[in-house]
Amino acid sequence: MATKPCPGRGAVITYLNPDVMHPSVYVRAVVIGVHVVDPLTSHTWVPVLRPDGAVLVLDTANIIKVQPEPGRA
């Protein structure tokens, strides 16, 4: 499986929330670091900061929309 292109640091993303217990299906966050690739699955993951202050590492397969980093439009 090919890796999905990953957004750069500072990009605002909208993603499908993998947490089925969370009330929001779609969540926005900001990419805060460089991506990593899982060597077993070849999935690309990015660290993100949510509006509630939570930091998590997100599989890019869940990203549905990317707004470019400020200054790179």
mmJSON file of the N, C-alpha and C atoms, coordinates in Angstrom:
{"data_MODEL":{"atom_site":{
"group_PDB":["ATOM","ATOM","ATOM","ATOM","ATOM","ATOM","ATOM","ATOM","ATOM","ATOM","ATOM","ATOM","ATOM","ATOM","ATOM","ATOM","ATOM","ATOM","ATOM","ATOM","ATOM","ATOM","ATOM","ATOM","ATOM","ATOM","ATOM","ATOM","ATOM","ATOM","ATOM","ATOM","ATOM","ATOM","ATOM","ATOM","ATOM","ATOM","ATOM","ATOM","ATOM","ATOM","ATOM","ATOM","ATOM","ATOM","ATOM","ATOM","ATOM","ATOM","ATOM","ATOM","ATOM","ATOM","ATOM","ATOM","ATOM","ATOM","ATOM","ATOM","ATOM","ATOM","ATOM","ATOM","ATOM","ATOM","ATOM","ATOM","ATOM","ATOM","ATOM","ATOM","ATOM","ATOM","ATOM","ATOM","ATOM","ATOM","ATOM","ATOM","ATOM","ATOM","ATOM","ATOM","ATOM","ATOM","ATOM","ATOM","ATOM","ATOM","ATOM","ATOM","ATOM","ATOM","ATOM","ATOM","ATOM","ATOM","ATOM","ATOM","ATOM","ATOM","ATOM","ATOM","ATOM","ATOM","ATOM","ATOM","ATOM","ATOM","ATOM","ATOM","ATOM","ATOM","ATOM","ATOM","ATOM","ATOM","ATOM","ATOM","ATOM","ATOM","ATOM","ATOM","ATOM","ATOM","ATOM","ATOM","ATOM","ATOM","ATOM","ATOM","ATOM","ATOM","ATOM","ATOM","ATOM","ATOM","ATOM","ATOM","ATOM","ATOM","ATOM","ATOM","ATOM","ATOM","ATOM","ATOM","ATOM","ATOM","ATOM","ATOM","ATOM","ATOM","ATOM","ATOM","ATOM","ATOM","ATOM","ATOM","ATOM","ATOM","ATOM","ATOM","ATOM","ATOM","ATOM","ATOM","ATOM","ATOM","ATOM","ATOM","ATOM","ATOM","ATOM","ATOM","ATOM","ATOM","ATOM","ATOM","ATOM","ATOM","ATOM","ATOM","ATOM","ATOM","ATOM","ATOM","ATOM","ATOM","ATOM","ATOM","ATOM","ATOM","ATOM","ATOM","ATOM","ATOM","ATOM","ATOM","ATOM","ATOM","ATOM","ATOM","ATOM","ATOM","ATOM","ATOM","ATOM","ATOM","ATOM","ATOM","ATOM","ATOM","ATOM","ATOM","ATOM","ATOM","ATOM"],
"id":[1,2,3,4,5,6,7,8,9,10,11,12,13,14,15,16,17,18,19,20,21,22,23,24,25,26,27,28,29,30,31,32,33,34,35,36,37,38,39,40,41,42,43,44,45,46,47,48,49,50,51,52,53,54,55,56,57,58,59,60,61,62,63,64,65,66,67,68,69,70,71,72,73,74,75,76,77,78,79,80,81,82,83,84,85,86,87,88,89,90,91,92,93,94,95,96,97,98,99,100,101,102,103,104,105,106,107,108,109,110,111,112,113,114,115,116,117,118,119,120,121,122,123,124,125,126,127,128,129,130,131,132,133,134,135,136,137,138,139,140,141,142,143,144,145,146,147,148,149,150,151,152,153,154,155,156,157,158,159,160,161,162,163,164,165,166,167,168,169,170,171,172,173,174,175,176,177,178,179,180,181,182,183,184,185,186,187,188,189,190,191,192,193,194,195,196,197,198,199,200,201,202,203,204,205,206,207,208,209,210,211,212,213,214,215,216,217,218,219],
"type_symbol":["N","C","C","N","C","C","N","C","C","N","C","C","N","C","C","N","C","C","N","C","C","N","C","C","N","C","C","N","C","C","N","C","C","N","C","C","N","C","C","N","C","C","N","C","C","N","C","C","N","C","C","N","C","C","N","C","C","N","C","C","N","C","C","N","C","C","N","C","C","N","C","C","N","C","C","N","C","C","N","C","C","N","C","C","N","C","C","N","C","C","N","C","C","N","C","C","N","C","C","N","C","C","N","C","C","N","C","C","N","C","C","N","C","C","N","C","C","N","C","C","N","C","C","N","C","C","N","C","C","N","C","C","N","C","C","N","C","C","N","C","C","N","C","C","N","C","C","N","C","C","N","C","C","N","C","C","N","C","C","N","C","C","N","C","C","N","C","C","N","C","C","N","C","C","N","C","C","N","C","C","N","C","C","N","C","C","N","C","C","N","C","C","N","C","C","N","C","C","N","C","C","N","C","C","N","C","C","N","C","C","N","C","C","N","C","C","N","C","C"],
"label_atom_id":["N","CA","C","N","CA","C","N","CA","C","N","CA","C","N","CA","C","N","CA","C","N","CA","C","N","CA","C","N","CA","C","N","CA","C","N","CA","C","N","CA","C","N","CA","C","N","CA","C","N","CA","C","N","CA","C","N","CA","C","N","CA","C","N","CA","C","N","CA","C","N","CA","C","N","CA","C","N","CA","C","N","CA","C","N","CA","C","N","CA","C","N","CA","C","N","CA","C","N","CA","C","N","CA","C","N","CA","C","N","CA","C","N","CA","C","N","CA","C","N","CA","C","N","CA","C","N","CA","C","N","CA","C","N","CA","C","N","CA","C","N","CA","C","N","CA","C","N","CA","C","N","CA","C","N","CA","C","N","CA","C","N","CA","C","N","CA","C","N","CA","C","N","CA","C","N","CA","C","N","CA","C","N","CA","C","N","CA","C","N","CA","C","N","CA","C","N","CA","C","N","CA","C","N","CA","C","N","CA","C","N","CA","C","N","CA","C","N","CA","C","N","CA","C","N","CA","C","N","CA","C","N","CA","C","N","CA","C","N","CA","C","N","CA","C","N","CA","C","N","CA","C","N","CA","C"],
"label_alt_id":[null,null,null,null,null,null,null,null,null,null,null,null,null,null,null,null,null,null,null,null,null,null,null,null,null,null,null,null,null,null,null,null,null,null,null,null,null,null,null,null,null,null,null,null,null,null,null,null,null,null,null,null,null,null,null,null,null,null,null,null,null,null,null,null,null,null,null,null,null,null,null,null,null,null,null,null,null,null,null,null,null,null,null,null,null,null,null,null,null,null,null,null,null,null,null,null,null,null,null,null,null,null,null,null,null,null,null,null,null,null,null,null,null,null,null,null,null,null,null,null,null,null,null,null,null,null,null,null,null,null,null,null,null,null,null,null,null,null,null,null,null,null,null,null,null,null,null,null,null,null,null,null,null,null,null,null,null,null,null,null,null,null,null,null,null,null,null,null,null,null,null,null,null,null,null,null,null,null,null,null,null,null,null,null,null,null,null,null,null,null,null,null,null,null,null,null,null,null,null,null,null,null,null,null,null,null,null,null,null,null,null,null,null,null,null,null,null,null,null],
"label_comp_id":["MET","MET","MET","ALA","ALA","ALA","THR","THR","THR","LYS","LYS","LYS","PRO","PRO","PRO","CYS","CYS","CYS","PRO","PRO","PRO","GLY","GLY","GLY","ARG","ARG","ARG","GLY","GLY","GLY","ALA","ALA","ALA","VAL","VAL","VAL","ILE","ILE","ILE","THR","THR","THR","TYR","TYR","TYR","LEU","LEU","LEU","ASN","ASN","ASN","PRO","PRO","PRO","ASP","ASP","ASP","VAL","VAL","VAL","MET","MET","MET","HIS","HIS","HIS","PRO","PRO","PRO","SER","SER","SER","VAL","VAL","VAL","TYR","TYR","TYR","VAL","VAL","VAL","ARG","ARG","ARG","ALA","ALA","ALA","VAL","VAL","VAL","VAL","VAL","VAL","ILE","ILE","ILE","GLY","GLY","GLY","VAL","VAL","VAL","HIS","HIS","HIS","VAL","VAL","VAL","VAL","VAL","VAL","ASP","ASP","ASP","PRO","PRO","PRO","LEU","LEU","LEU","THR","THR","THR","SER","SER","SER","HIS","HIS","HIS","THR","THR","THR","TRP","TRP","TRP","VAL","VAL","VAL","PRO","PRO","PRO","VAL","VAL","VAL","LEU","LEU","LEU","ARG","ARG","ARG","PRO","PRO","PRO","ASP","ASP","ASP","GLY","GLY","GLY","ALA","ALA","ALA","VAL","VAL","VAL","LEU","LEU","LEU","VAL","VAL","VAL","LEU","LEU","LEU","ASP","ASP","ASP","THR","THR","THR","ALA","ALA","ALA","ASN","ASN","ASN","ILE","ILE","ILE","ILE","ILE","ILE","LYS","LYS","LYS","VAL","VAL","VAL","GLN","GLN","GLN","PRO","PRO","PRO","GLU","GLU","GLU","PRO","PRO","PRO","GLY","GLY","GLY","ARG","ARG","ARG","ALA","ALA","ALA"],
"label_asym_id":["A","A","A","A","A","A","A","A","A","A","A","A","A","A","A","A","A","A","A","A","A","A","A","A","A","A","A","A","A","A","A","A","A","A","A","A","A","A","A","A","A","A","A","A","A","A","A","A","A","A","A","A","A","A","A","A","A","A","A","A","A","A","A","A","A","A","A","A","A","A","A","A","A","A","A","A","A","A","A","A","A","A","A","A","A","A","A","A","A","A","A","A","A","A","A","A","A","A","A","A","A","A","A","A","A","A","A","A","A","A","A","A","A","A","A","A","A","A","A","A","A","A","A","A","A","A","A","A","A","A","A","A","A","A","A","A","A","A","A","A","A","A","A","A","A","A","A","A","A","A","A","A","A","A","A","A","A","A","A","A","A","A","A","A","A","A","A","A","A","A","A","A","A","A","A","A","A","A","A","A","A","A","A","A","A","A","A","A","A","A","A","A","A","A","A","A","A","A","A","A","A","A","A","A","A","A","A","A","A","A","A","A","A","A","A","A","A","A","A"],
"label_entity_id":["1","1","1","1","1","1","1","1","1","1","1","1","1","1","1","1","1","1","1","1","1","1","1","1","1","1","1","1","1","1","1","1","1","1","1","1","1","1","1","1","1","1","1","1","1","1","1","1","1","1","1","1","1","1","1","1","1","1","1","1","1","1","1","1","1","1","1","1","1","1","1","1","1","1","1","1","1","1","1","1","1","1","1","1","1","1","1","1","1","1","1","1","1","1","1","1","1","1","1","1","1","1","1","1","1","1","1","1","1","1","1","1","1","1","1","1","1","1","1","1","1","1","1","1","1","1","1","1","1","1","1","1","1","1","1","1","1","1","1","1","1","1","1","1","1","1","1","1","1","1","1","1","1","1","1","1","1","1","1","1","1","1","1","1","1","1","1","1","1","1","1","1","1","1","1","1","1","1","1","1","1","1","1","1","1","1","1","1","1","1","1","1","1","1","1","1","1","1","1","1","1","1","1","1","1","1","1","1","1","1","1","1","1","1","1","1","1","1","1"],
"label_seq_id":[1,1,1,2,2,2,3,3,3,4,4,4,5,5,5,6,6,6,7,7,7,8,8,8,9,9,9,10,10,10,11,11,11,12,12,12,13,13,13,14,14,14,15,15,15,16,16,16,17,17,17,18,18,18,19,19,19,20,20,20,21,21,21,22,22,22,23,23,23,24,24,24,25,25,25,26,26,26,27,27,27,28,28,28,29,29,29,30,30,30,31,31,31,32,32,32,33,33,33,34,34,34,35,35,35,36,36,36,37,37,37,38,38,38,39,39,39,40,40,40,41,41,41,42,42,42,43,43,43,44,44,44,45,45,45,46,46,46,47,47,47,48,48,48,49,49,49,50,50,50,51,51,51,52,52,52,53,53,53,54,54,54,55,55,55,56,56,56,57,57,57,58,58,58,59,59,59,60,60,60,61,61,61,62,62,62,63,63,63,64,64,64,65,65,65,66,66,66,67,67,67,68,68,68,69,69,69,70,70,70,71,71,71,72,72,72,73,73,73],
"pdbx_PDB_ins_code":[null,null,null,null,null,null,null,null,null,null,null,null,null,null,null,null,null,null,null,null,null,null,null,null,null,null,null,null,null,null,null,null,null,null,null,null,null,null,null,null,null,null,null,null,null,null,null,null,null,null,null,null,null,null,null,null,null,null,null,null,null,null,null,null,null,null,null,null,null,null,null,null,null,null,null,null,null,null,null,null,null,null,null,null,null,null,null,null,null,null,null,null,null,null,null,null,null,null,null,null,null,null,null,null,null,null,null,null,null,null,null,null,null,null,null,null,null,null,null,null,null,null,null,null,null,null,null,null,null,null,null,null,null,null,null,null,null,null,null,null,null,null,null,null,null,null,null,null,null,null,null,null,null,null,null,null,null,null,null,null,null,null,null,null,null,null,null,null,null,null,null,null,null,null,null,null,null,null,null,null,null,null,null,null,null,null,null,null,null,null,null,null,null,null,null,null,null,null,null,null,null,null,null,null,null,null,null,null,null,null,null,null,null,null,null,null,null,null,null],
"Cartn_x":[0.841,0.0,0.89,0.614,1.406,1.064,2.071,1.812,1.087,0.248,-0.514,0.382,0.324,1.116,0.753,1.752,1.448,1.626,0.777,0.858,2.081,2.572,3.733,3.369,4.391,4.214,3.456,2.462,1.66,0.382,0.231,-0.986,-2.169,-3.304,-4.541,-5.24,-5.57,-6.19,-7.562,-8.391,-9.65,-9.525,-9.851,-9.696,-10.901,-11.069,-12.1,-11.631,-12.407,-12.009,-12.053,-10.916,-10.914,-11.513,-11.759,-12.328,-13.852,-14.412,-15.859,-16.664,-16.039,-16.742,-16.78,-16.01,-15.965,-17.21,-17.83,-19.061,-18.863,-17.652,-17.401,-16.863,-17.502,-17.038,-15.808,-15.836,-14.714,-14.081,-12.761,-12.02,-10.965,-10.697,-9.631,-8.44,-7.264,-6.03,-4.944,-3.815,-2.659,-1.497,-0.842,0.332,1.47,2.109,3.134,4.533,4.7,6.023,6.148,7.251,7.518,6.818,6.567,5.877,6.833,6.248,6.987,6.239,6.965,6.357,6.493,5.373,5.371,6.02,7.124,7.818,7.033,6.084,5.304,4.133,3.479,2.28,2.501,3.599,3.906,2.94,2.174,1.288,2.124,1.753,2.415,1.615,2.307,1.687,2.267,1.428,1.884,1.43,2.281,1.86,0.979,-0.138,-1.071,-1.471,-1.868,-2.365,-3.82,-4.712,-6.136,-6.464,-7.622,-8.011,-8.142,-8.426,-8.557,-7.207,-6.109,-4.769,-4.19,-4.974,-4.484,-3.509,-2.44,-1.461,-1.573,-1.632,-1.701,-0.972,-0.69,-0.066,-1.169,-1.403,-2.548,-2.111,-2.78,-2.561,-3.087,-2.269,-2.692,-3.84,-4.119,-5.264,-6.572,-6.593,-7.806,-7.995,-6.986,-7.078,-7.955,-8.948,-9.844,-9.667,-9.068,-8.87,-7.624,-6.848,-5.636,-5.663,-5.488,-5.284,-3.783,-3.198,-1.742,-1.234,0.051,0.703,0.608,0.514,0.474,1.699,1.465,2.569,2.95,2.265,2.591,1.407,0.446,-0.756,-0.424],
"Cartn_y":[-1.175,0.0,1.243,2.147,3.371,4.295,5.024,5.975,7.186,7.765,8.954,10.173,11.154,12.365,12.989,13.45,13.986,15.496,16.158,17.614,18.032,19.218,19.739,20.405,20.711,21.381,22.689,22.921,24.133,24.0,22.919,22.727,22.46,23.041,22.773,21.641,20.589,19.421,19.153,18.493,17.946,16.444,15.692,14.247,13.515,12.288,11.4,10.897,11.171,10.834,9.32,8.68,7.235,6.832,7.809,7.537,7.479,6.277,6.117,6.63,6.816,7.322,8.851,9.506,10.972,11.484,12.554,13.047,13.647,14.05,14.659,13.624,13.539,12.612,13.175,14.488,15.159,16.14,16.155,16.999,17.773,19.011,19.815,19.827,19.924,19.958,20.624,20.904,21.506,20.525,20.295,19.419,20.151,19.48,20.157,19.566,18.597,18.005,17.239,16.542,15.766,14.415,13.831,12.547,11.388,10.262,9.01,7.945,6.919,5.833,4.552,3.869,2.584,1.558,0.93,0.0,-1.279,-1.632,-2.849,-2.629,-1.479,-1.229,-0.216,0.507,1.606,2.774,2.834,3.969,5.146,6.337,7.56,8.174,8.613,9.202,10.595,11.53,12.888,13.288,14.031,14.546,15.774,15.825,16.943,17.489,18.761,19.448,19.807,19.299,19.602,20.89,21.502,22.741,22.594,21.379,21.173,20.995,21.12,21.012,19.614,18.638,17.259,17.115,16.369,16.066,14.58,14.232,12.826,12.599,11.345,10.966,10.324,10.88,10.521,9.83,8.735,8.047,8.956,9.248,10.157,9.592,8.306,7.72,8.333,8.891,9.496,10.955,11.557,12.969,13.099,14.008,14.2,15.558,16.533,17.86,18.492,19.161,19.844,21.283,22.211,23.612,23.843,24.512,24.68,25.489,25.302,26.049,27.533,28.381,29.828,30.279,31.096,31.591,30.696,29.555,28.642,28.421,29.287,29.129,29.302],
"Cartn_z":[0.0,0.0,0.0,-0.908,-0.989,0.168,0.61,1.688,1.126,1.938,1.551,1.748,0.83,1.05,2.397,3.112,4.44,4.468,5.229,5.343,6.145,5.857,6.563,7.876,8.639,9.931,9.744,10.583,10.521,9.723,8.982,8.191,9.115,8.768,9.5,8.766,9.498,8.878,9.486,8.71,9.2,9.021,10.063,9.966,10.532,10.058,10.562,11.914,12.944,14.306,14.513,14.806,15.033,16.384,17.263,18.585,18.469,18.437,18.253,19.438,20.588,21.763,21.804,20.952,20.912,20.189,20.663,20.027,18.632,18.284,16.969,15.994,14.832,13.801,13.099,12.827,12.172,13.148,13.178,14.113,13.324,13.753,13.153,14.098,13.514,14.295,13.457,14.104,13.435,13.515,12.394,12.369,13.062,14.033,14.836,14.678,13.804,13.653,12.35,12.225,11.013,11.089,9.923,9.866,10.159,10.504,10.654,9.858,9.417,8.658,9.462,9.657,10.354,9.428,9.833,8.945,8.652,9.497,9.267,8.32,8.415,7.61,6.495,6.536,5.609,5.741,6.821,7.067,7.563,7.103,7.534,8.672,9.712,10.895,11.112,11.595,11.89,13.293,14.023,15.327,15.124,15.852,15.71,17.073,17.055,18.247,17.996,18.849,18.725,19.471,19.177,19.858,21.375,21.85,23.297,23.984,23.219,23.781,23.755,23.337,23.27,22.1,22.334,21.299,21.005,19.718,19.356,18.054,17.775,16.518,15.684,14.503,13.677,12.396,12.06,10.789,9.676,8.685,7.619,6.79,6.907,6.201,6.682,7.894,8.445,8.03,7.41,7.02,5.78,5.862,4.72,4.046,4.747,4.163,4.766,3.92,4.375,3.88,4.808,4.446,4.52,3.53,3.523,4.708,4.974,6.039,5.731,6.745,6.499,5.703,4.689,3.877,2.72,2.561,1.464,0.53,0.557,-0.274,-1.704],
"occupancy":[1.0,1.0,1.0,1.0,1.0,1.0,1.0,1.0,1.0,1.0,1.0,1.0,1.0,1.0,1.0,1.0,1.0,1.0,1.0,1.0,1.0,1.0,1.0,1.0,1.0,1.0,1.0,1.0,1.0,1.0,1.0,1.0,1.0,1.0,1.0,1.0,1.0,1.0,1.0,1.0,1.0,1.0,1.0,1.0,1.0,1.0,1.0,1.0,1.0,1.0,1.0,1.0,1.0,1.0,1.0,1.0,1.0,1.0,1.0,1.0,1.0,1.0,1.0,1.0,1.0,1.0,1.0,1.0,1.0,1.0,1.0,1.0,1.0,1.0,1.0,1.0,1.0,1.0,1.0,1.0,1.0,1.0,1.0,1.0,1.0,1.0,1.0,1.0,1.0,1.0,1.0,1.0,1.0,1.0,1.0,1.0,1.0,1.0,1.0,1.0,1.0,1.0,1.0,1.0,1.0,1.0,1.0,1.0,1.0,1.0,1.0,1.0,1.0,1.0,1.0,1.0,1.0,1.0,1.0,1.0,1.0,1.0,1.0,1.0,1.0,1.0,1.0,1.0,1.0,1.0,1.0,1.0,1.0,1.0,1.0,1.0,1.0,1.0,1.0,1.0,1.0,1.0,1.0,1.0,1.0,1.0,1.0,1.0,1.0,1.0,1.0,1.0,1.0,1.0,1.0,1.0,1.0,1.0,1.0,1.0,1.0,1.0,1.0,1.0,1.0,1.0,1.0,1.0,1.0,1.0,1.0,1.0,1.0,1.0,1.0,1.0,1.0,1.0,1.0,1.0,1.0,1.0,1.0,1.0,1.0,1.0,1.0,1.0,1.0,1.0,1.0,1.0,1.0,1.0,1.0,1.0,1.0,1.0,1.0,1.0,1.0,1.0,1.0,1.0,1.0,1.0,1.0,1.0,1.0,1.0,1.0,1.0,1.0,1.0,1.0,1.0,1.0,1.0,1.0],
"B_iso_or_equiv":[0.0,0.0,0.0,0.0,0.0,0.0,0.0,0.0,0.0,0.0,0.0,0.0,0.0,0.0,0.0,0.0,0.0,0.0,0.0,0.0,0.0,0.0,0.0,0.0,0.0,0.0,0.0,0.0,0.0,0.0,0.0,0.0,0.0,0.0,0.0,0.0,0.0,0.0,0.0,0.0,0.0,0.0,0.0,0.0,0.0,0.0,0.0,0.0,0.0,0.0,0.0,0.0,0.0,0.0,0.0,0.0,0.0,0.0,0.0,0.0,0.0,0.0,0.0,0.0,0.0,0.0,0.0,0.0,0.0,0.0,0.0,0.0,0.0,0.0,0.0,0.0,0.0,0.0,0.0,0.0,0.0,0.0,0.0,0.0,0.0,0.0,0.0,0.0,0.0,0.0,0.0,0.0,0.0,0.0,0.0,0.0,0.0,0.0,0.0,0.0,0.0,0.0,0.0,0.0,0.0,0.0,0.0,0.0,0.0,0.0,0.0,0.0,0.0,0.0,0.0,0.0,0.0,0.0,0.0,0.0,0.0,0.0,0.0,0.0,0.0,0.0,0.0,0.0,0.0,0.0,0.0,0.0,0.0,0.0,0.0,0.0,0.0,0.0,0.0,0.0,0.0,0.0,0.0,0.0,0.0,0.0,0.0,0.0,0.0,0.0,0.0,0.0,0.0,0.0,0.0,0.0,0.0,0.0,0.0,0.0,0.0,0.0,0.0,0.0,0.0,0.0,0.0,0.0,0.0,0.0,0.0,0.0,0.0,0.0,0.0,0.0,0.0,0.0,0.0,0.0,0.0,0.0,0.0,0.0,0.0,0.0,0.0,0.0,0.0,0.0,0.0,0.0,0.0,0.0,0.0,0.0,0.0,0.0,0.0,0.0,0.0,0.0,0.0,0.0,0.0,0.0,0.0,0.0,0.0,0.0,0.0,0.0,0.0,0.0,0.0,0.0,0.0,0.0,0.0],
"pdbx_formal_charge":[null,null,null,null,null,null,null,null,null,null,null,null,null,null,null,null,null,null,null,null,null,null,null,null,null,null,null,null,null,null,null,null,null,null,null,null,null,null,null,null,null,null,null,null,null,null,null,null,null,null,null,null,null,null,null,null,null,null,null,null,null,null,null,null,null,null,null,null,null,null,null,null,null,null,null,null,null,null,null,null,null,null,null,null,null,null,null,null,null,null,null,null,null,null,null,null,null,null,null,null,null,null,null,null,null,null,null,null,null,null,null,null,null,null,null,null,null,null,null,null,null,null,null,null,null,null,null,null,null,null,null,null,null,null,null,null,null,null,null,null,null,null,null,null,null,null,null,null,null,null,null,null,null,null,null,null,null,null,null,null,null,null,null,null,null,null,null,null,null,null,null,null,null,null,null,null,null,null,null,null,null,null,null,null,null,null,null,null,null,null,null,null,null,null,null,null,null,null,null,null,null,null,null,null,null,null,null,null,null,null,null,null,null,null,null,null,null,null,null],
"auth_seq_id":[1,1,1,2,2,2,3,3,3,4,4,4,5,5,5,6,6,6,7,7,7,8,8,8,9,9,9,10,10,10,11,11,11,12,12,12,13,13,13,14,14,14,15,15,15,16,16,16,17,17,17,18,18,18,19,19,19,20,20,20,21,21,21,22,22,22,23,23,23,24,24,24,25,25,25,26,26,26,27,27,27,28,28,28,29,29,29,30,30,30,31,31,31,32,32,32,33,33,33,34,34,34,35,35,35,36,36,36,37,37,37,38,38,38,39,39,39,40,40,40,41,41,41,42,42,42,43,43,43,44,44,44,45,45,45,46,46,46,47,47,47,48,48,48,49,49,49,50,50,50,51,51,51,52,52,52,53,53,53,54,54,54,55,55,55,56,56,56,57,57,57,58,58,58,59,59,59,60,60,60,61,61,61,62,62,62,63,63,63,64,64,64,65,65,65,66,66,66,67,67,67,68,68,68,69,69,69,70,70,70,71,71,71,72,72,72,73,73,73],
"auth_comp_id":["MET","MET","MET","ALA","ALA","ALA","THR","THR","THR","LYS","LYS","LYS","PRO","PRO","PRO","CYS","CYS","CYS","PRO","PRO","PRO","GLY","GLY","GLY","ARG","ARG","ARG","GLY","GLY","GLY","ALA","ALA","ALA","VAL","VAL","VAL","ILE","ILE","ILE","THR","THR","THR","TYR","TYR","TYR","LEU","LEU","LEU","ASN","ASN","ASN","PRO","PRO","PRO","ASP","ASP","ASP","VAL","VAL","VAL","MET","MET","MET","HIS","HIS","HIS","PRO","PRO","PRO","SER","SER","SER","VAL","VAL","VAL","TYR","TYR","TYR","VAL","VAL","VAL","ARG","ARG","ARG","ALA","ALA","ALA","VAL","VAL","VAL","VAL","VAL","VAL","ILE","ILE","ILE","GLY","GLY","GLY","VAL","VAL","VAL","HIS","HIS","HIS","VAL","VAL","VAL","VAL","VAL","VAL","ASP","ASP","ASP","PRO","PRO","PRO","LEU","LEU","LEU","THR","THR","THR","SER","SER","SER","HIS","HIS","HIS","THR","THR","THR","TRP","TRP","TRP","VAL","VAL","VAL","PRO","PRO","PRO","VAL","VAL","VAL","LEU","LEU","LEU","ARG","ARG","ARG","PRO","PRO","PRO","ASP","ASP","ASP","GLY","GLY","GLY","ALA","ALA","ALA","VAL","VAL","VAL","LEU","LEU","LEU","VAL","VAL","VAL","LEU","LEU","LEU","ASP","ASP","ASP","THR","THR","THR","ALA","ALA","ALA","ASN","ASN","ASN","ILE","ILE","ILE","ILE","ILE","ILE","LYS","LYS","LYS","VAL","VAL","VAL","GLN","GLN","GLN","PRO","PRO","PRO","GLU","GLU","GLU","PRO","PRO","PRO","GLY","GLY","GLY","ARG","ARG","ARG","ALA","ALA","ALA"],
"auth_asym_id":["A","A","A","A","A","A","A","A","A","A","A","A","A","A","A","A","A","A","A","A","A","A","A","A","A","A","A","A","A","A","A","A","A","A","A","A","A","A","A","A","A","A","A","A","A","A","A","A","A","A","A","A","A","A","A","A","A","A","A","A","A","A","A","A","A","A","A","A","A","A","A","A","A","A","A","A","A","A","A","A","A","A","A","A","A","A","A","A","A","A","A","A","A","A","A","A","A","A","A","A","A","A","A","A","A","A","A","A","A","A","A","A","A","A","A","A","A","A","A","A","A","A","A","A","A","A","A","A","A","A","A","A","A","A","A","A","A","A","A","A","A","A","A","A","A","A","A","A","A","A","A","A","A","A","A","A","A","A","A","A","A","A","A","A","A","A","A","A","A","A","A","A","A","A","A","A","A","A","A","A","A","A","A","A","A","A","A","A","A","A","A","A","A","A","A","A","A","A","A","A","A","A","A","A","A","A","A","A","A","A","A","A","A","A","A","A","A","A","A"],
"auth_atom_id":["N","CA","C","N","CA","C","N","CA","C","N","CA","C","N","CA","C","N","CA","C","N","CA","C","N","CA","C","N","CA","C","N","CA","C","N","CA","C","N","CA","C","N","CA","C","N","CA","C","N","CA","C","N","CA","C","N","CA","C","N","CA","C","N","CA","C","N","CA","C","N","CA","C","N","CA","C","N","CA","C","N","CA","C","N","CA","C","N","CA","C","N","CA","C","N","CA","C","N","CA","C","N","CA","C","N","CA","C","N","CA","C","N","CA","C","N","CA","C","N","CA","C","N","CA","C","N","CA","C","N","CA","C","N","CA","C","N","CA","C","N","CA","C","N","CA","C","N","CA","C","N","CA","C","N","CA","C","N","CA","C","N","CA","C","N","CA","C","N","CA","C","N","CA","C","N","CA","C","N","CA","C","N","CA","C","N","CA","C","N","CA","C","N","CA","C","N","CA","C","N","CA","C","N","CA","C","N","CA","C","N","CA","C","N","CA","C","N","CA","C","N","CA","C","N","CA","C","N","CA","C","N","CA","C","N","CA","C","N","CA","C","N","CA","C","N","CA","C","N","CA","C","N","CA","C"],
"pdbx_PDB_model_num":[1,1,1,1,1,1,1,1,1,1,1,1,1,1,1,1,1,1,1,1,1,1,1,1,1,1,1,1,1,1,1,1,1,1,1,1,1,1,1,1,1,1,1,1,1,1,1,1,1,1,1,1,1,1,1,1,1,1,1,1,1,1,1,1,1,1,1,1,1,1,1,1,1,1,1,1,1,1,1,1,1,1,1,1,1,1,1,1,1,1,1,1,1,1,1,1,1,1,1,1,1,1,1,1,1,1,1,1,1,1,1,1,1,1,1,1,1,1,1,1,1,1,1,1,1,1,1,1,1,1,1,1,1,1,1,1,1,1,1,1,1,1,1,1,1,1,1,1,1,1,1,1,1,1,1,1,1,1,1,1,1,1,1,1,1,1,1,1,1,1,1,1,1,1,1,1,1,1,1,1,1,1,1,1,1,1,1,1,1,1,1,1,1,1,1,1,1,1,1,1,1,1,1,1,1,1,1,1,1,1,1,1,1,1,1,1,1,1,1]
}}}
